[in-house]
Amino acid sequence: MKSLAAALAMTLFALPAAAGEVETLYTEVCAACHGADRLGAIGPALLPENLGRLKPAEAEAVIADGRAASQMEGFRNRLSPEQIKALAKYIYSPVPALPDWNMAEISASHLVVNPVETLPAKPPFASDPLNLFTVVEGGDHHVSIVDGDRLEVLYRFPSRFALHGGAKYSPDGRFVYFASRDGWISKVDMWTGKLIAEIRAGINTRNVAVSDDGRFLMVGNVLPHSLVALDARDLKPMQVIPVRGDGKTSRVSAVYTAPPRHSFVVALRDLEEIWEIPYADDAGPVMNGLVHSREKGLEEGIGTGGRFQALRIRIPDFMDDFFFDPGYERVMGASRDGSKGMVVDLDIKRKVADLDLSGMPHLGSGIVFKTDGKWLMATPHLKDSAVSIIDMESWKTVKRLTTLGPGFFMRGHENTPYAWVDVSMGKEKDALQIIDTRSLEIVRTIRPAPGRLTRHVEFSRDGRYAVVSLSEKDGAILILDAATFAEIKRLPMSAPIGKYNVWNKISYSSGTSH
């Protein structure tokens, strides 16, 4: 929102908050920064779909008092309490008709800030560039790049509003890509902390994936119902793929990369389908609107006429999120209602097993590990106080561990026998529980910051340190010894959300999400 002259401020204070006039109030007070259509400009989009993490009471507080470390100032002295409430209610109301956000609008938003050719050829620091961490700080919308060798912050820079916690890296670890909830995709140089390019690929974006060869990004949108392919070099838009089928369109639940398959895999919220989008240069050609797979014959295709084509796989239920098996041949998916799960084979293109997973498992945060020669997958639950452990051959739940509360994040590492899970969705938000992957038992509960929200463990490249988020405004990342669980150091941060080690992500560590 924008500063107003003192004379205008008095006039605004007199404006009523009646339904017919709140649009005028919004236009006068908010439109300059948030857009006349509420799609965002300098400030973020103000739509119900983009405000899901902000409660209406919190929105009223932001309008009244502003937001720290941003251009958003408070209007408590310019607007009446009724007007503030009316504005807060208005921004949570649906937009009558969302405008198109297609290639023309996406291209118009494209900005290259620092061309890649201007960057240094070597890191300007002595530490291992593959042992860096990216930390998303949700409290004041910043990102910190942390040196995993010296355990210090290298760079800290402002980010777009409400970044998705899951940063993604180029295959060499040089660049990091972010997606904000209002559709902005940003490319940043890990070695210097410089912004390379930005583009707005959607109005409300779910997440972004990077191809294993580093050439392409695929952006999954909630609004509009589309996927957007970008050139990873400078984020130039390549193709918009409408997400539709059987006469209706769908929001994207998630898009991830399947490296051995050289493809993107997409889950959809409103269609009982999974899409696979090959990106290799020798991917099957399109023939009469169908994608030809060299191994499986003809499959129905979407996106005919562009570089990227989608193979549609029919499934018996909606899939909200998913997890790959180690060979990337199958995906384990959770249903939207959290009552069950399924396994879908990407090669034979059908469901092959059901999963006994209730309580809304957070499969996007699952991990895999080997015990007694078998691959096991473990996932926390968002609504149950449990961790489920699944045999990835029989697809049976071999153990269901009772935890202190529902959890959101789970992490492990090849160089440690322990898997760490938070219980941050419950009352014991300060606890982390540690599972021995050999015995499949909880062997330790620690509280690094008693009484405070503690979550999201990530390991250093060698697995020596476990890095934990004290996820409050006056928070920190806590660096713990992964073997003794003792605290080594803490670095102050503003509500750190996700943090991701470069090596663990680009090597597709079995202990981290992909």
MARTIBA-573237 format. One record per residue (C-alpha): x, y, z. Coordinates in steps of 0.02 Angstrom, whole numbers, plus 32768, in hexadecimal, padded with zeros to 4 digits. Layout:
<pts>
XYZ...
</pts>
This chain:
<pts>
800080008000803780B07FDB8052814B80467FC781CE80347FCF8289804B7F8E82C880F27EF9831D80A27EC4827E804B7EDB821D80ED7E52828081427DDD826380B07DFE81A980B37DDB819E816C7D2C81DD81467D0B815A80C17C8980DB80F67CAC802180F17C0B7FEF80997C1B7F60801F7BF87FD07F8A7C8280497FB87D0D7FD87FF67D4B7FC37F437D6380807F3B7DC080787FDF7E317FEF7F9B7E5280537EFD7E8480ED7F5E7EEE80967FE37F307FF37F9F7F2B7FEB7EE17FCC804A7EBF80347FC17F0F7FC57F277F057F757F487E5B7EC87F837E2E7E9C7ECD7E077EEC7E907EAC7F697E297E497FFF7E817E96807E7F037E5D81007F457ED680A37EE87F5E80617E357F587FBD7DFB7F0E7F277E0E7F827EBC7D797F547E747CF07FC37EE37C707F6B7F7F7CD67F937F517CFF80477F397C4E80847FC47C5C81057F887D0481487EF17D0181BB7E717D8D81A77E9C7DD382537F527DD882217F247E3181807EC97EB681E57F657ECC82507FD27EE181B47F5D7F65816C7F5B7FC0821380127FB3824380707F8981A480EF7F00818981A17F0981C982307F0A814B81BD7F3180B981707FC7806380C97FA180B580A1802A81328014803281B07F6E808C819A7F30808D824D7F33814B82537EE1816281A97E5880E081A57DD080B882237DC8800A82717D2D7FE882077D89801781677E1C7FA781967DA67F1581B47D4C7F3881107DEF7F3880AF7E287E9781027D827E4480D87D8A7E8580257E357E3B7FFD7DF77D8F80347D637D997FBC7D707D407F137D987DA87E797D007DA27E057D677D717D6E7E217D517D717E7A7D9C7CDB7EE47D327C697F987D177C997FE07CD07BFB807E7CE47B9480667D9E7B7580517DC97C2D80DD7D537C6381567D987BE1812E7E4C7C1381657E277CC6820E7DDE7C9482A77E387CD983617E0E7CCC83BF7E6A7D56846F7E217D51849A7DBD7CB484F47D1A7CD985887D527C6F85B07DDA7CEF85C77D617D8086707D277DC486B77C837D8286ED7C4A7E30869C7C577EDB86D47CF57F3986E77C8D7FD887527BF9800C86C97B86804E867A7AF57FF185F67B417F7C85947A9F7F8285847AA8803F85217B4A803E84717B58808583E37BC3804683737BFD80D582C77C4780AF82997CC4813781DD7CDD813A81DB7D5C81C6821B7DEF815F82227DA080B182DD7D8B809E83527CFF806B83F87CD680BD84827C70806D84E37C1780F585957BD380E985887B1E812486437B138148865A7BB081B085A57BB181EE858D7C6881C485187CCF8158856A7CFC80B284DE7D66806884327DA1809983BB7DF2801D83017E1F8010828E7DA47FB981E37DAA7F6B814F7DA27FE281237CF4802581A47C857FD1817F7BCD7FC481F97B7F803F82407B057FC082D37B557F6883137AF87ECE83C57AF67E8984187AE97DDF846E7A3E7DCC851A7A8A7DED84DC7AE47E8A850B7B8F7E47845C7BD97E3F83C27BD07EAD830F7BE87E70827F7C277EDB81C37C2B7EBF81537CA47F1D809D7C847F40806E7D117EC980C77CC17E3881717D167E3682037CA57E0582AF7CE77E35835D7CAA7E0783EB7CD57E7E84A67CB37E7584DC7C4E7F0D858F7C8D7F0285687D467F0B84B57D537F4884887DB87EAC83DD7DB17E5B83F17D757DA783407D7C7D6382887D7C7D9381E37D587D3E81307D497D7680F57CA07D35804A7C9E7D897FD17CF57DFE7FDD7C6E7E8480697BF07E73807D7B477EC881357B227EA881C07B167E26822D7A867DEA82D77A867D9183027A097D09839279947D3283F879DB7CA183E07A8C7CE4838F7ACF7C4582DA7AE67C7682677B187D0481B37ADF7D11813E7B4A7D7A809C7B037DBF800F7B807DDB7F727B817E447F387C1E7DE77F287C1A7D567F197B5F7D387FBB7B4C7CDA806E7B107CD380F37B877C9381997B507C49822C7BC97C5C82DC7BCD7C1683497BB37CB183D37C257C6F83737CC87C7C82C07C917CA782817CBE7BFA81D47C707BE381CD7BDE7B69811E7B977B72807A7BA27BD180227AFA7BE47F6A7B057C157F3D7A847C987E9B7A3B7C597E4579997C307D99794D7C1F7D4A79F87C087D8F7A487CA67E2E7A997CE57E977A767D7F7F097AC57DFD7FB87A7C7E0D7FDE7A237EB180987A0B7E95811B79FA7E0C81C0799F7E27825079627DBB827078A97D9B832A78AE7D6C834277FE7D2382A578157CBA82D778C47C7F822778FE7CA081B979687D10812E79107D70809379727DA08007794F7E1D7F5F79A57E027EDD79DB7E827E4279D67E157E63794B7D997E7C78947DC47F1E78907D627FDA789D7D6E803878F07CE080E778C77CA6813F79477C3981DE79097BE38262798D7BC082F079297B71831A795A7ABE82ED78AA7A82824378A57ADA81BA78557A72816C78BF79E980B978FD79E3804978AA79627F9778E679447F88793079F17FCF78957A468078787E7A9580D477E67A53813777867AD481B977167A868198768E7B0880DD76997B28808F76CD7A838011775A7A7F7FD877BB7B187F62784D7B1F7FC378F07B217FAD79A47B5980087A3D7B1980177A097A6480797A8579FD80FD7AB97A7C81A67A7A7AB781597A237B4F80CE79A27B44807379507BD5804C78977BE17FAC787F7C477FA277ED7CC07EF477C67D017EE9779F7DBB7E5377707E2A7E5E78067E9E7EA278B77EAA7F5878C37EDF7F8A79527F4F804579337F5F80BD78A67F37816578567F5181D577F37ED9821D77487EFA82DD773E7EEB82D4770A7E34825677907E0481E7770A7DB8815777217E31810877AE7E9280B6779F7F3D802578177F4A7FB478567FD57EFD78787FB67EB679237FDA7E4E78E9806F7EE3789280BE7E8777ED80D57EF5778280657F82777F7FE87FAE77297F45804476F07EE0804577197E2680BF76C77DAD80FC77497D30813476C47CB38094765E7CA7802F76FA7CCC7FB576BD7D4F7F9B76A77E097FF3760B7E4A7FD576117F067F7676657F927FCC76B180297F8E76A880DB7FAA776080FE7F2A77C281617F3C786781BA7F7478C6811F8029788D810880A0791480D180EF78AD8047814A79437FFF81B4793E809C81D27883809F827C782E809E82BF7784806A8344771880B88381766480B3836A75EC8145839A7534813883B07549807E8301758F806282D0763C802B8259768B80A781FE7730809A81CB779681338152782881398109789781C1804E78BA81CC7FFE796581CF7F65792F82337F9D789682948025788783188083780682B3810E77DA823B80E7774F81BF817176DE817D814C768380DA81A375F1808481C1762C7FD181B5757C7F898115753E7FD980CF75EE7FF5809775B680A280A67623813C812775C681A38120763D823780BB76D082748117773082FB80B4779A837780FE7847838680DC78D883FC8070792D83798050794582BF80EB7973825E811879CE81BF81CF79AC8196823E7912819B82F57905816C838278868168842E7873811B849577E580D2851F7801815484B177F481EF843F7768822D83C477E58273832B7835822482E878D4827382317907827581DC799F82BF8132799E831481137A5582F1805C7A4182C0802C7A128372803A7A56842380EE7A1E843C812E7A9183B581DB7A9C8404820479E383F6826879838376826178C6837782EF785B833982D177B282E98357772B82DB834476EB822983907643825C8316761982E78286768582A6826C76CC83548267777C839B830777828401830F7837843782A478D2844E82FE7978845682C27A2A8474834A7A9F843482E17B3B845A82627B0D84E381B67B5684C881DA7B99841A81AB7B60836B82367AEC832F822F7A928288827E7A6581E183237A0B81F583A57A0E8169845179BF816984F97A018132854979B0809A85A8792F8102851A7910817C857F7951820E850879DC823D844B79E3824B84097A92822C83627AB9827E82EA7B4D826982B37BAE830282247BEC829981EC7C8A82F382017D4382CA82947D52834182CE7CA58310836E7C5582D483B67BBD827F83FF7B48830084977AE182CD849E7A3D832C851A79AE832E84C0792382CF850D789B833C850278E683EB846F795E83CB84CD79E8842784BC7A9B83E985577ADF8393851C7B8B835D84827BF38336846E7C7882B183E27CFA82CC835B7CF5824582AB7D3A822E82337CA6822F829F7C3081C7822F7BB98166828D7B4380F483487B3080DF839D7AC6805F844E7A87804C848F7A937F9A84E379E97F938452798B7FE283D979D57F63843F79C27EC4847879127EF283C478E17F1883F378A37FC6837D781C80038369787E80A48320791B80598289794C7FF4829E79667F39
</pts>
